Amino acid sequence: MIDFNSLVTYMCKVQRKFGSKIDLPRIVVIGAQSSGKSSVLDSLVGLSIFPRGTGTVTTCPTIVQLIQITDENEKEGVELEDLPYSGRMVNHDEIRTRIGELMMRNEGQLVETPIIVRVYSLTLLPFTVIDMPGITKIPGTAGLSEGQLKDLSRSYISEENSIIFAVSPANNDIQNSEAITLAKEVDPNGNRTLGVLTKIDIMEPGTDARKELTGKHPHVQLKLGMIGIMNRSQEDITRGLTVDQQLEREESFLEHQYPDLADKNGVPYLRKKLHELLVPHILKCLPGNLRQFEEELESCRKRLAGVPADKSRDEEFDSLFETIRRFESNMKTEIEGSTFRPESSYIYGGVIIKEIFQKRFPLGMESAEKTSQVSSSDADDFIITSFLNSGSYDSIGVFAEGVFRTLTANQIMTLVQPALECAKEVHTEVVKVADRNLTGKGNEHLKFFPALRTVMRDVATQILDANLKILKNHLTTYVQVQSHDIFSLDPSFLTKIADLKKDLEIRLNPGSAHTLSVDSSRSFLKESGITDVIKTMVKEYFFVVKSHIQGYVPKLIAAKLLQPFTEKKGSFGLKLLTAVRQRQKLGPLMELAPEVRRKRDKDIKLRKDLKEVIREGYEKLNIYTYEMDGDGAFQFRNKSNDEQPSTSRPTTDERDEDDPPSTSSPKDEWTEEGEYQVPPEE
């Protein structure tokens, strides 16, 4: 015996788990407001549970899943996906009220999130339909426009996997039917549209629906046909007419008005038709759905592979050590460069630091030099004033040595500022490198541990800030020392300075400048070229000192700001471990961010669900097949009775969880008889 219920139940489960994520086979009910859609649904499920009223009553899609019960001891009733605590309800008024409340939970606004209604029955054939909000030209209770309502319906029926269930009232011109018009937009040939003609008992006297029901209407041709049914009126409902009683009236009406068409119309036939359409439709769409499931499973596995799993305490320490090692390695690579796989998307910090040392720092020193006393336009006045002040009222002469020392010290001290600026720029760049390596490629996993990333950045910043402070003091002291003592063993400098001293002694007759008046002394010192000689002497020594400073400052900066991250025994790792110990517990640092954990848990559940539906889906494909008989009816058979090779393939359950995701997809084909086959390997 063919268990079609399990196939429909399987698709109901898929619908429940994945909703709109997968393009599932479905029957979509569309129609104008007051076309009788709610009455049709009541009749299909055999229960009076769907809200009625004026205006737009349905404000979201409603998925109705009719599930056949095989165990007579199981309770019939209705379950609402959004109200699991309500259990399986049997009171029709309560069910109708709950569905109405769910529809109005967004204050009557149109929403795409569907309500799922599961009807459990011992007698009815299983099927699933999606009821769309009724189309109206008059704004509904929430001001819903015709365009909004049509767009929502259109989004569901546009998919090729959708069978369109177009509801039209028989007492209106079928050519003006909102449902038929909308269906033609997406299915112009009527290949996947089933027409349902409601209210066939209240047509104008002297008219009937025979052309529509027999497919002979010149303007409405539907390949799946059109089925006429009777509806319960509001008066019928008010006076307590049940669905079963209505079906008896419908049967009597059809036998009297359409005796030759009675067996192809009415609610019982519509139920059978929906079931016959849905089952092969599911089987035909299932191979494509399985491909989608496997693609989604692969994506899910990739996402999970990128998220760290929960770890033991030992694993947490191992992970911390590995994180520190990777961070230091990335810092070293970016600071020192990589000959193996250099980055191509941005400039390494080491390249920027090289530019700071080789270009910006020297330019800063030259700029500072130009602002010194010796380089200014008033240099001669500074030198002359210094010469005059080198003696006193009882001095027998002036002293060039003191002038030289004073001017040299002032000139050298101008190098303090460019040295400090160089240190600051390198500090800023190393901070950028650290930030980039805490958030970018190579340490992407740190985004999952924001607390650890914060601690690592804090420790890196503390090292850099502390060393910068030490560095500033060291650089300032170093330049000051260079300015205090005039000393150099540079042979070239010693030769030049000896010649300049001789020249100065010749030009400067001992005591001559001091015996003259102040104005005469100024003229003498300038005209004799003494000021030029002094300036040359200062510049010669300054050049020697500047050369030393220009080579020493980058080395000192590198030792304090770069080596903590590039040396094998750098201070970063040790200080980070100390900071972790001070916090006593490593756990909080290695905890996933709440949002990441939530997404990971969601993906773990998704992976489990996907594996389950893929396995069950292949089982269904290996069991069922169908073909059409001469009357166009579907005939099913169990593949297990056929002498055919199995179409089974390794399922996800048969693969180790750590295996890389499969990149293959089922290469499936459908024969004209609707039989699933796997083509032979080439």
C-alpha positions, 0 to 999 in steps of 0.5 A: 500500500502506498503511504501518501500521507508520509509524503505530504507529512514530510513536506509539511515538516519541511515547510515548518522547518524552512518556510520561505528559505526553500522554494517548496512545492505548494498550492497557493489560494488566491482570490478577491475579497468575499469570493468565498475563500474562507468558506472553501478552506472550511469545506476542505478541512471539514471544520468551521475555523477560519475568520470571516467578516467585512474588510481585509480579514486575512492580513498574512499568508495562512499555511493550512496543513491537513495531516491524516491520522493513521492511529485511531487512538490519536486525537483529531483537532487543530494545532497552531504553530505560533501557539504551541502551548494551546496544544491540539484544539477541538473547539471551533470557536476557540480556534477561529478566535485564536487565528483571528488574534494571530492575524491582528497581532501586527495591528492589521498590517500586511505581513509576509510571515505566515500563520501555520494551521495544522488540521489532524483528521482520521478521514480526510486525504492529506494536502497543504495549501497556502491561503493569501489575503483577499484582493480588494480595490477598497482599502481594508482595516489597516489601509491595505491597498490593492497593489500591496495585496496583489504584490504579496500574492504575486510573490507566492504564485510566481514561483514555478513550484507553486500550483495556483488555486484561483478562487472566483465567484460564479455570480460574477463575470469570470473574465473580470476575476481578480484571481484569474487575472493575477494567475494569467500574469505569472502563468499565461498558458494556465499550465499550473492553475486550478480554478475553483468556482464558488457560489455556483448555486446563486447565479443569475436565473437562466445562467449556469457555469457549464462552460467554465466547468467543462473548459469551454469558456473562450477566455479562460483555459486552465490546464488543471481544470475548474471545479465548482463548489457551493459555499455556506452563506453567513445566514447558513453559518448563523443558523448553525449549518455544519460543513457536513450538512453543507456538503450534503446540500452541495451533492444534491444541488450538483446531481440536480443541476449538473448531473453529468458533471457532478462527479467532477465537482464539489468539495469532496472531488476538490479534496481528491484533486488537490491531493492528486496534484500535490503528491506528484508535484512534491515528487517532481519538485523534490530533486530540485529541493534536495539540491537546494537543501544540500547547497544550504547544508554546505553553506551551513557547514562552512559557517560552522567551520568558521566558528570555534566550538566550545573548549575544555580548560586545557583547550582554552589555554592551548587556543590562547597560546595559539592566538598569541602566537598567530598575532605575534606572527602576523605583527612580525610579518606586517612589520618586517615584510613577507617575501613568501606571500606579501599582502596585496590589498593594503600597504604593510605597516613596516613600509609606512614605518620605513618611510617615517624613518627614511623620509619624514624624520630627516625632513623634520630634522632639516626643518628644525635646523632651519629654525635654529639661531645659526640658520636664521637671518639674524645669525650674525647678530646672535654670534656678535652678541655672544662674542661681546658677552664672552668677556667682561669689564676686566677681560683682556679679550673675547673668547670664541670657544664659548660662542661656539659651544653656546651656538652648537648646544642651541643648534643640537637641541632643535633635534629633540622635537623631530625625534619625538615626532618620529617616535609618535608617528611610529607609535601610531602606526604600530597601534594601527598594525595591532588593530588590523591584526586583531580584526583582520585576516589571520585572526578572524576568529578573534571576532568571536571572542570580543573580551579576549580581543579587548584584553589583547588590545589593552595589553598591546596599547599598554606596552606601546604607551609605556614604552613611548613614555620611556622612549621620549625621556630617553630621546630627550636625554640623548640629545641633551647629552649630545649638546652638552659636550663637544666631542668627536673622533671623526677624522674628517671633522677633526681636520676641518675644525682644526683648519677653521680654528687656525683661520679664526685665530688669524682673523681674530686678533686677541683682544682687538674686538674687546678694546673697540667700542661696541659698535666698532666691535660689531663691524669688526667681527662681521667685516673680518668674516669671523661670524662666517667662520663660527657658523661654519664651525657650528654647522660642521659639528652639527652635521656630525651629531645629526648624523649620529642622531639620525641613525640612533633614533630609529634603532631606539624606536624599533627596540622600544616599539617594534621588538616587543612584537617581533622578537621571539621573546617579545614582551607582548605574549608574557604581559598578555599571559600575566594580564590573563592570570590577574583576571584569574579566569580564562573562561570569560575571555574565551566565551563566544559573544552572545550573538555569535553563540545564538547564530551558531546554535541556530546553525547547529539546529539547521544542520541537523534539520537539513541532514534529516530532510535530505535523508528522508527526501532520498528515501521518498524518491527511492520509494515512490513513482507515478504515471498517468493512465489513459484518463489523465489520472495519476497511478502510483506504484512502490519502487520497491516492487520494481526491478530497478537499481536503487537511486540512493546515494550517500546521505549526510548521516553517512559522512563524518561531521568533520568531512569537507562539505560535498560539492556534488549535487543529485544529477536527477532527471524525470522521465515522461512517466514521472519516474526519478532516475539517476543517469549512469556515470560517463 
